Amino acid sequence: NAGRAAAEAIERRYSDRFQNERTCRMVILLGKGNNGGDGLVIARVLLEKYPGLSVTLLFCMGHTLSPLAQLNLDRLEKISGWKSANATETDLPVLFGDSVFILDGIFGTGFHGQLPEPLVPILRAANASPAVRIALDIPTGVNGDNGLSDPDAFRAEYTCAFAAYKPAHFLKSSRYLCGETERLSIGIPDDILNA
């Protein structure tokens, strides 16, 4: 539900960028968990609607995924229009420089402490890109509960907040890293969210 809601929100917000799908390139930064799984759902939904879209999956933390993320990768493998890349073997400035969108699906709300060292050059190159940067739930490198962030945290222009806003979306220390944040419904009833 989260991935589908985000795909619809991205398409709605940036509809002009999808008009010429042949020149629209997207890189999705993948972690191992459910945030990466949401990125895979976004890839599938957008490629089904825009078969000319070019999507590169950048596996930032290896190819071993959570069961749910792996299920979504298996579903994506039935669709063409995407390729995978290894972060350590890819010319990141070229990849990001040629992209229209960079989606951050590495950590989401699961981040605390410092970024793992292998992620630093990836996020630095992403942040230096002219591409539109979109975070899924919380930018990687930002603690969703207290707003503390790593110096190399992902700097989003737009963040898709799943189900509810998190403190980091509003705290002065982190809201600038989230950019404009939109809360997306993912099917959780309001009485549960408000409990």
C-alpha positions as CSV (number, residue, x, y, z in Angstrom):
1,N,0.0,0.0,0.0
2,A,2.8,2.4,0.9
3,G,4.7,1.9,-2.4
4,R,1.5,2.2,-4.5
5,A,0.5,5.4,-2.6
6,A,3.9,6.9,-3.1
7,A,4.0,6.0,-6.8
8,E,0.6,7.8,-7.3
9,A,1.7,10.8,-5.3
10,I,5.0,11.1,-7.3
11,E,3.2,10.8,-10.6
12,R,0.6,13.4,-9.5
13,R,3.2,15.9,-8.2
14,Y,5.6,15.6,-11.1
15,S,3.2,14.7,-13.9
16,D,5.1,17.0,-16.3
17,R,8.3,15.0,-15.9
18,F,6.5,11.8,-17.0
19,Q,5.1,13.3,-20.3
20,N,8.2,12.3,-22.2
21,E,8.8,9.0,-20.6
22,R,11.7,8.1,-23.0
23,T,13.9,10.8,-21.4
24,C,12.7,10.2,-17.8
25,R,15.3,8.3,-15.8
26,M,14.9,7.3,-12.2
27,V,17.4,5.8,-9.7
28,I,16.0,4.1,-6.7
29,L,18.4,3.7,-3.8
30,L,17.6,0.4,-2.1
31,G,18.3,-0.8,1.4
32,K,17.6,-4.4,2.6
33,G,14.3,-3.8,4.4
34,N,10.7,-2.7,3.8
35,N,11.7,0.8,2.8
36,G,13.6,-0.7,-0.1
37,G,10.5,-2.9,-0.8
38,D,8.4,0.2,-1.1
39,G,10.9,1.5,-3.7
40,L,10.5,-1.7,-5.7
41,V,6.7,-1.4,-5.6
42,I,7.1,2.2,-6.9
43,A,9.3,0.9,-9.8
44,R,6.7,-1.7,-10.7
45,V,3.7,0.6,-10.6
46,L,5.4,3.3,-12.6
47,L,6.9,0.9,-15.2
48,E,3.5,-0.7,-15.7
49,K,2.0,2.7,-16.6
50,Y,5.1,4.2,-18.3
51,P,6.9,1.3,-20.1
52,G,9.4,3.8,-21.6
53,L,10.6,4.9,-18.2
54,S,14.2,4.0,-17.4
55,V,14.7,2.7,-13.8
56,T,18.0,1.8,-12.2
57,L,17.9,0.0,-8.9
58,L,21.0,0.8,-6.9
59,F,21.6,-1.9,-4.3
60,C,23.3,0.2,-1.6
61,M,23.6,-2.5,1.1
62,G,24.0,-5.7,-0.9
63,H,21.5,-7.9,-2.7
64,T,20.3,-9.8,0.4
65,L,16.8,-8.4,1.0
66,S,14.1,-8.8,3.7
67,P,11.4,-11.4,2.7
68,L,8.9,-8.7,1.8
69,A,11.4,-6.7,-0.3
70,Q,12.5,-9.9,-2.1
71,L,8.9,-10.7,-2.9
72,N,8.6,-7.3,-4.5
73,L,11.8,-7.7,-6.4
74,D,10.5,-11.1,-7.7
75,R,7.3,-9.3,-8.9
76,L,9.3,-6.6,-10.6
77,E,11.4,-9.1,-12.5
78,K,8.4,-9.9,-14.6
79,I,8.5,-6.4,-16.0
80,S,11.1,-4.9,-18.4
81,G,12.5,-1.3,-18.4
82,W,14.7,-1.6,-15.3
83,K,18.3,-2.6,-14.5
84,S,20.3,-3.1,-11.3
85,A,23.6,-1.5,-10.4
86,N,26.2,-2.2,-7.7
87,A,27.0,1.0,-5.9
88,T,30.7,0.1,-5.6
89,E,31.1,-0.5,-9.3
90,T,29.0,2.4,-10.7
91,D,30.1,5.9,-11.7
92,L,27.7,7.6,-9.3
93,P,28.1,11.2,-10.5
94,V,27.3,10.1,-14.1
95,L,24.4,7.9,-13.0
96,F,22.8,10.6,-10.8
97,G,23.6,13.4,-13.2
98,D,21.7,11.7,-16.0
99,S,18.6,11.1,-13.7
100,V,15.4,13.0,-13.4
101,F,14.5,11.4,-10.1
102,I,16.5,9.9,-7.2
103,L,14.3,7.9,-4.7
104,D,15.7,7.2,-1.3
105,G,14.5,3.8,-0.1
106,I,17.4,2.8,2.1
107,F,16.4,3.2,5.7
108,G,13.2,5.1,6.3
109,T,12.2,5.1,10.0
110,G,14.8,2.4,10.8
111,F,17.8,4.8,11.0
112,H,19.6,5.9,14.2
113,G,23.2,6.7,15.0
114,Q,25.7,7.2,12.1
115,L,25.5,6.2,8.5
116,P,27.4,3.0,7.5
117,E,30.6,4.1,5.8
118,P,29.7,2.6,2.4
119,L,26.6,4.8,2.2
120,V,28.4,8.1,2.6
121,P,29.8,8.4,-1.0
122,I,26.4,7.3,-2.4
123,L,24.5,10.0,-0.5
124,R,27.1,12.7,-1.2
125,A,26.8,12.0,-4.9
126,A,23.0,11.9,-4.7
127,N,22.9,15.2,-2.8
128,A,25.2,16.9,-5.4
129,S,22.9,15.8,-8.3
130,P,20.4,18.2,-10.0
131,A,17.8,15.4,-10.0
132,V,14.6,15.7,-8.0
133,R,15.3,13.9,-4.7
134,I,12.4,12.0,-3.0
135,A,12.5,10.3,0.3
136,L,10.2,7.5,1.4
137,D,8.9,8.1,4.9
138,I,12.1,9.7,6.3
139,P,15.3,10.6,4.5
140,T,18.2,8.2,5.1
141,G,20.5,9.5,7.8
142,V,17.7,11.2,9.8
143,N,16.3,9.8,13.0
144,G,12.5,10.0,12.6
145,D,11.9,10.3,16.4
146,N,14.3,13.0,17.4
147,G,15.4,14.7,14.2
148,L,19.1,14.0,14.8
149,S,20.9,13.5,11.5
150,D,24.1,12.4,10.0
151,P,26.1,15.2,8.2
152,D,25.7,13.2,4.9
153,A,22.0,12.5,5.3
154,F,19.9,12.4,2.1
155,R,18.5,15.9,1.3
156,A,15.0,15.5,-0.1
157,E,13.0,18.0,-2.0
158,Y,9.9,15.9,-1.3
159,T,9.1,13.2,1.3
160,C,6.2,10.7,1.2
161,A,5.3,10.2,4.8
162,F,3.5,6.9,5.2
163,A,0.3,6.8,7.4
164,A,1.4,9.5,9.8
165,Y,3.8,12.4,10.1
166,K,6.9,11.7,12.3
167,P,8.6,14.2,14.6
168,A,11.5,14.7,12.2
169,H,9.2,16.1,9.6
170,F,8.6,19.1,11.8
171,L,11.7,19.5,14.0
172,K,13.9,22.4,13.1
173,S,17.0,20.2,13.1
174,S,15.6,17.9,10.3
175,R,12.7,19.4,8.5
176,Y,14.9,21.0,5.9
177,L,16.2,17.5,5.0
178,C,12.7,16.4,4.4
179,G,11.7,19.2,2.0
180,E,8.0,19.4,1.4
181,T,6.3,16.5,3.2
182,E,3.0,14.9,2.3
183,R,1.2,12.4,4.5
184,L,-0.1,9.4,2.4
185,S,-2.8,7.1,3.6
186,I,-1.7,3.4,3.4
187,G,-4.9,1.9,4.7
188,I,-4.4,2.2,8.5
189,P,-7.7,3.4,10.1
190,D,-7.5,6.8,11.7
191,D,-8.8,5.5,15.1
192,I,-5.7,3.3,15.3
193,L,-3.4,6.2,14.2
194,N,-5.0,8.5,16.8
195,A,-4.9,6.0,19.7
